Amino acid sequence: ASTAEGYALFPEVGPGDTYYEQQENLAEELTYSGQCGWDNFVWGSQTRKFFRFSDSHLTGAYKHAGKRDSYRPDVDTLASGPDSLQTSEFAGVVCVADVAVPLSGGVAQYEGCR
């Protein structure tokens, strides 16, 4: 998914303005934490925190594994170019299930991933 798709899929800016919104958001699952073989931030014996988007090398955007699933992607604030982006603790690339993905040659194929 691109950064723009990430902003559309994950619209929440923060924990909420009221006590009830904050409590509701606290009940939401963290991105991958304790799911699909993850133990907090560890998967495959490696600490992984930063999910990147297909254009993150241009935008600096990432989805942090420790934030609520609906929260908007963050942006590397120290980034001053592609060589300064956070590259350690890489968790993977954000994919969207059942979305046509153009492959080489311009052919679109459905690729299911999470």
Secondary structure, 3 states (H helix, E strand, C coil): CCHHHHHHHCCECCCCCCHHHHHHHHHCCECCCCCCCCECCEECCEECCEEECCCHHHHCEEEECCCECCECCEECCCCCCHHHCCCCCEEEECCCCCCEEECCCCCEEECCCC
